[in-house]
Amino acid sequence: MTRYTRWDQVPDGWYTRTQLGQMDPPRKPGPDAVPRGQVLYHGNSYAPLYALADTVTKRPVSDAQRAALDRARELQRVCRLCGGCDLDEYGDPVPLGKGRVCTRCRVVQGAYREHLEARDAARRRHERMAARTAVVLAIDAAPVRDVADLTRIHRVVMVGRGLHVDVPVAAPGDGAPAAGALAPVEAFAEITRRLQDSPAMWPDSLAIICWADADRVRRRLTNLLRDAAPGTALPDWLTDSSWHELRTYYVHWFAEPDPGIVGYRPNWRASPTGMHGAADQRARATEATLEAIVTDHPGAVSPRAPWATHPAALADTDTQEAPS
């Protein structure tokens, strides 16, 4: 098939579909028509050429049909969920493509999908709490005397089903430790003993849930014991457990938008009440937050959650299932 790179090369009587449609009356390729050639029309794109003899007259379109076609073209630019539209750089509506869902609704659906995924992940941690194979852990740290910007762990708190461990720690260099504080080796041994004494609690297969910085908390506990007694073996609950951050689930579930970012992004500074107190308070607050995520009451999430401020995005979605 011959390709032409200039319009003046095209033989007389050969036309593109666009040119045929612009004739009076409009024409189109016949049922058995095959292109006679191609012509370059944009970049590296070629349009097929048809001989006039291979074309037929288009059936005239009634006013009602034309109105229906115009309406269909208009609807391609209108979101079927919220009635909004996407605009091009000149401020004109653009076709939305398959599904006819605008960008804002897609963003809201994505945020809601993250909300449900976070809830389901939290439910798996909650099931382990109920089965006594998971605990919540929090630590307190205090500044080291005469050393700027350095802190040492001085309290470890664990809570779980039928479990409450609160162990003050006296680390080397603390000076005058708090009353009842244990040296790191004894403190870790006490935690292990309490875990072993708790019914159905297995220190070597726990899921340990921190509010935030789980890996950092684990490293700090490890370093605390190694600095105090380098030859001491680390306990199973520290080495063989899986560690999780509840904040990772919470921010996507709570869905407070970050005001400093255009478009939806979860605000990682958002936190529930009680997360800035002492270790015991934070452990209880973490446990309560896990319960709230699992319960998933609609009024418990941020009032500025994307689907709360733009509910039309979920108009055809089962609100217990992620949008497809």
Helices and strands as residue ranges (DSSP letters): E 2-4, G 7-9, E 14-15, H 17-21, E 27-29, E 37-42, E 45-51, G 52-54, E 55-57, H 63-75, H 103-130, E 134-143, E 151-160, E 163-168, H 184-197, E 207-210, H 214-228, H 236-239, E 242-245, H 246-254, H 279-295, G 298-300, H 306-309, G 311-314
